[in-house]
Amino acid sequence: MHAPSRRVALIGLMGAGKSRIGRQVAALLGWPFFDADHLVEERTGSSIADLFQTRGEEAFRDLESEVLLELSGAPPPLVAALGGGVVERPENREGLKASFFVVWLQVDPERAAERLGRGVGRPLLAGRAPLETLRELEVRRTPWYQEVAHLTLDANASEAGDLGRAIVQAVRPD
């Protein structure tokens, strides 16, 4: 396995718990936490849903890639929760592998759909059947998540605290 970096990135489908667990990991390690979606929102002054509606998904992906590049060059240590689609672009996958210890929080679409409900504020779910959309995203993104992940954790039934401690153990095995 890749030697643990002092930059940890959490990836996975929406509803996997990346932000919640990322905050916990950062607190346990005493490292700063960054939520990529929040950084995009701060930069643009718009919500992710508004960005999708007014500028489109491609423009959002451009901003997401810029944020990832900045986090890749930020001084360590840090923990980052990334958007589920960050792996869609090859350059992002290369950046993840090169600069982060990548943790894939693997969640079944059914469990993610339960957590997300109707998907309010989730533009990829807007006006669509959340479970079907999550299944499509899982099929498309799983090979990319597998490609970049240094550690894969089952986020279906595990308690957030257990997942957070597993990540801390992988990063700081003392």
VENCOR-V87034 format. One record per pair of residues at least 24 apart in sequence whose C-alpha atoms are under 6 Angstrom apart, sorted by the first residue. I is the first residue (numbers start at 1). J is the second residue. D is the distance in Angstrom with one decimal. If there is no record, write none. Layout:
# VENCOR-V87034
i->I j->J d->D
i->I j->J d->D
This chain:
# VENCOR-V87034
i->4 j->101 d->5.6
i->4 j->171 d->5.3
i->5 j->100 d->5.8
i->5 j->101 d->5.1
i->6 j->76 d->5.5
i->6 j->77 d->4.6
i->7 j->76 d->5.7
i->7 j->77 d->5.4
i->7 j->78 d->4.9
i->7 j->79 d->5.9
i->7 j->100 d->5.0
i->8 j->79 d->4.7
i->8 j->100 d->5.3
i->8 j->101 d->4.8
i->8 j->102 d->5.9
i->9 j->79 d->5.9
i->9 j->80 d->4.8
i->9 j->81 d->5.9
i->9 j->102 d->4.9
i->10 j->81 d->4.9
i->10 j->103 d->4.9
i->10 j->104 d->6.0
i->11 j->82 d->5.7
i->11 j->104 d->4.9
i->12 j->84 d->5.2
i->12 j->104 d->5.5
i->12 j->105 d->5.2
i->12 j->106 d->6.0
i->13 j->84 d->4.8
i->14 j->84 d->5.7
i->15 j->112 d->4.5
i->15 j->115 d->5.9
i->15 j->116 d->6.0
i->16 j->105 d->5.9
i->16 j->107 d->5.5
i->18 j->81 d->5.4
i->19 j->81 d->5.3
i->21 j->160 d->5.9
i->21 j->164 d->5.8
i->22 j->81 d->5.9
i->25 j->164 d->5.1
i->26 j->79 d->5.8
i->31 j->77 d->5.9
i->31 j->78 d->5.3
i->32 j->78 d->5.1
i->33 j->78 d->6.0
i->33 j->79 d->4.9
i->33 j->80 d->5.8
i->34 j->80 d->4.7
i->35 j->80 d->5.7
i->35 j->81 d->4.9
i->36 j->82 d->5.2
i->49 j->121 d->5.8
i->49 j->123 d->5.1
i->72 j->99 d->5.6
i->97 j->148 d->5.6
i->102 j->149 d->4.9
i->102 j->150 d->5.3
i->103 j->149 d->5.6
i->103 j->151 d->4.8
i->103 j->152 d->5.8
i->104 j->149 d->5.7
i->104 j->152 d->4.7
i->105 j->153 d->5.2
i->105 j->155 d->5.5
i->106 j->153 d->5.9
i->106 j->154 d->5.1
i->106 j->155 d->5.4
i->107 j->155 d->5.2
i->107 j->156 d->5.1
i->109 j->134 d->5.2
i->109 j->135 d->5.5
